[in-house]
């Protein structure tokens, strides 16, 4: 059983490495140069997948928070916390790559359009989530209030996603599922999917590592409380 676990662990890490190398090759060597923006458009292959993975992260927070309120099991609280941390990480990457892409194309680093503003609000919501977990000493109260915020905060995710459909923004129309006239070069699309797969596998790796740390920290805390009680 242990050998099978180690083999699966090796396969996962090997797959992640392969997808990362494949993504870098596809982004910089395979994907064609965009006619209007030139090479700076390659940021697209980092910017969009990181945004998608941040949405997934906050969806996991939403579901795990809901399950925690129903079951009161620590595993769901740990999952919500770990995924919120990763959501902040990936959305921070979105907020960094966005201006790097915007400056050469739009001529400005930042504009308060609907997509950018709602993304910043989303980032601030989950920064607040992590701060809430840090500042409340009572365990049960912390977990409950965090779960509520994790559920309510998810409302902003569809707003971010649909903002360029609902309002006029600096962002172009969606290149995938945007209706008539939308779409990108087939090689660009394949490159985007490869990059997304690499980001997704990276998310799963970080989730596994962070959950292991949270579980170990919780077990250590229980041992300390047990010895304190006995003494």
C-alpha positions in Angstrom: 0.0 0.0 0.0 2.8 2.4 0.9 4.7 1.6 -2.3 1.6 2.3 -4.3 1.2 5.7 -2.5 4.9 6.6 -3.2 4.4 5.6 -6.9 1.3 7.7 -7.2 3.1 10.6 -5.6 6.0 10.2 -8.0 3.6 10.1 -11.0 1.8 13.2 -9.9 5.1 15.2 -9.5 6.4 13.9 -12.7 3.2 14.9 -14.5 3.4 18.4 -13.0 7.0 18.8 -14.1 6.1 17.7 -17.6 3.2 20.0 -17.9 5.2 22.9 -16.6 8.0 22.3 -19.1 5.4 21.7 -21.9 3.6 24.9 -21.0 6.8 27.0 -21.1 7.7 25.5 -24.5 4.2 26.1 -25.9 4.0 29.7 -24.6 7.4 30.9 -25.8 8.2 28.6 -28.8 5.0 27.1 -30.2 2.2 29.7 -29.9 2.2 32.2 -32.7 2.9 35.9 -32.1 -0.4 37.9 -31.8 -0.6 40.4 -34.6 -1.7 43.4 -32.6 0.0 43.1 -29.3 3.1 41.1 -30.2 5.1 39.1 -27.7 3.6 40.9 -24.7 0.4 38.9 -25.4 2.2 35.8 -24.1 1.4 37.1 -20.6 -2.2 35.9 -21.5 -1.1 32.3 -21.0 -0.1 33.0 -17.3 -2.8 35.6 -16.5 -5.9 33.7 -17.6 -5.0 30.3 -16.1 -4.1 31.9 -12.8 -7.5 33.7 -12.8 -9.3 30.4 -13.5 -7.4 28.6 -10.7 -8.2 31.4 -8.3 -11.9 31.0 -9.2 -11.6 27.3 -8.5 -9.9 28.0 -5.2 -12.7 30.2 -4.0 -15.3 27.7 -5.2 -13.5 25.1 -2.9 -13.7 27.7 -0.1 -17.4 28.1 -0.7 -18.2 24.4 -0.7 -15.9 23.5 2.2 -17.3 26.4 4.3 -20.8 25.2 3.6 -19.9 21.6 4.5 -18.2 22.8 7.7 -21.3 24.6 8.9 -23.3 21.5 8.2 -21.0 18.9 9.7 -18.6 20.9 12.0 -15.7 18.6 10.8 -12.2 20.1 10.9 -11.2 18.7 7.5 -13.6 21.1 5.8 -12.4 24.0 7.8 -8.8 23.1 6.9 -9.7 22.7 3.2 -11.4 26.1 3.2 -8.4 27.8 4.8 -5.8 26.1 2.5 -7.8 26.9 -0.6 -8.4 30.5 0.5 -4.6 31.0 1.0 -4.0 29.6 -2.5 -6.8 31.7 -4.0 -5.1 34.8 -2.6 -1.8 33.6 -4.0 -3.2 33.0 -7.5 -5.4 36.2 -7.6 -2.3 38.2 -6.5 -0.6 36.8 -9.5 -3.5 37.9 -11.6 -3.3 41.4 -10.2 0.5 41.5 -11.0 0.4 40.1 -14.5 -2.6 42.2 -15.4 -0.9 45.6 -15.1 2.3 44.1 -16.8 0.1 43.3 -19.8 -2.0 46.4 -19.6 0.8 49.0 -19.7 2.2 48.1 -23.2 -1.3 47.5 -24.6 -3.5 50.2 -23.0 -0.7 52.7 -22.1 -1.7 52.6 -18.4 -0.9 50.3 -15.5 -4.4 50.3 -14.0 -7.9 51.5 -14.7 -11.0 51.3 -12.5 -13.1 49.3 -14.9 -15.6 46.6 -13.8 -13.3 43.6 -14.3 -10.3 45.1 -12.5 -12.2 46.6 -9.7 -14.3 43.4 -9.0 -11.1 41.4 -9.1 -9.4 43.7 -6.5 -12.6 43.4 -4.3 -12.4 39.6 -4.6 -8.8 39.7 -3.5 -9.6 42.0 -0.5 -12.5 39.8 0.6 -10.2 36.8 0.9 -7.4 38.8 2.5 -10.1 39.8 5.0 -10.9 36.1 5.4 -7.3 35.2 6.3 -7.1 38.2 8.6 -10.2 37.1 10.4 -8.8 33.7 11.0 -5.6 35.3 12.4 -7.3 37.8 14.8 -10.0 35.7 16.5 -8.6 33.6 19.3 -11.7 31.5 20.0 -11.4 28.4 17.7 -15.1 27.7 17.2 -16.1 31.3 16.7 -13.2 31.8 14.2 -14.2 28.7 12.2 -17.8 29.7 12.1 -17.3 33.3 11.1 -14.7 32.4 8.5 -17.1 29.9 7.0 -19.8 32.5 6.7 -17.4 35.0 5.1 -16.1 32.2 2.7 -19.7 31.6 1.6 -20.7 35.2 1.2 -17.4 36.3 -0.4 -18.0 33.8 -3.3 -20.8 36.0 -4.6 -18.1 38.2 -6.2 -16.6 35.4 -8.3 -19.5 35.3 -10.9 -19.5 39.1 -10.8 -15.8 39.1 -11.8 -16.4 36.5 -14.5 -19.5 38.1 -16.0 -18.3 41.7 -15.6 -17.1 42.0 -19.2 -20.5 40.8 -20.4 -22.5 43.1 -18.2 -20.5 46.3 -18.4 -18.3 48.1 -20.9 -14.7 47.6 -19.8 -11.2 48.0 -21.0 -11.0 44.2 -21.3 -11.8 42.6 -24.7 -14.8 40.4 -25.2 -14.3 36.8 -24.0 -12.2 34.7 -26.4 -13.9 31.5 -25.2 -17.6 31.2 -25.1 -18.0 34.9 -26.0 -20.5 34.3 -28.7 -20.3 35.2 -32.4 -16.9 36.6 -33.4 -15.1 35.3 -30.4 -12.4 32.7 -30.4 -8.6 32.5 -30.7 -6.1 30.7 -32.9 -6.3 26.9 -32.4 -2.6 26.7 -31.4 -3.2 29.6 -28.9 -6.2 27.7 -27.5 -4.1 24.5 -27.0 -1.3 26.5 -25.4 -3.8 28.1 -23.0 -5.2 24.6 -22.0 -1.7 23.2 -21.5 -0.9 26.2 -19.3 -4.1 25.8 -17.4 -3.4 22.1 -16.7 0.0 23.1 -15.3 -1.5 25.7 -13.0 -4.2 23.3 -12.0 -1.7 20.5 -11.0 0.3 23.1 -9.2 -2.8 24.1 -7.2 -3.4 20.5 -6.2 0.2 20.0 -5.1 0.1 23.1 -2.9 -3.3 22.1 -1.5 -1.9 18.7 -0.5 1.1 20.2 1.1 -0.8 22.9 3.0 -3.5 20.4 4.2 -0.7 18.2 5.5 0.8 21.2 7.4 -2.6 22.2 8.9 -3.4 18.6 9.9 0.0 18.3 11.7 -0.5 21.6 13.4 -3.9 20.6 14.6 -2.6 17.3 16.0 0.3 19.1 17.7 -2.2 21.5 19.3 -4.4 18.6 20.5 -1.3 16.9 22.1 -0.3 20.1 23.9 -3.8 20.6 25.2 -3.9 17.0 26.4 -0.6 17.4 28.3 -1.7 20.8 29.7 -4.9 19.3 30.9 -3.1 16.4 32.6 -0.6 18.6 34.3 
